[in-house]
């Protein structure tokens, strides 16, 4: 499953993740989505088969409301 990095996850993490993740990895910045609402990012991920990697709990709310796909990978300290 391709992985979409949310804006709060460094796009520079892509190179490190490639050592562990075989699928496509893109950032919302690659798509010029830096000014796009979370719901629109969710819709894009769902329509294009991406999972979302984020630190934003708003995506957990979207997952609870709409269910998968997309899957949300939530990073926290």
Long-range contacts (C-beta under 8 A, 24 or more apart in sequence): 1-49, 1-50, 1-51, 1-71, 2-26, 2-48, 2-49, 2-50, 2-51, 3-50, 3-51, 3-52, 3-53, 3-73, 4-28, 4-41, 4-44, 4-45, 4-50, 4-51, 4-52, 4-53, 4-70, 5-53, 5-54, 6-41, 6-52, 6-53, 6-54, 6-55, 6-56, 6-59, 7-33, 7-34, 8-54, 8-55, 8-56, 9-53, 9-54, 9-55, 9-75, 26-50, 38-62, 42-66, 42-70, 45-69, 45-70, 46-70
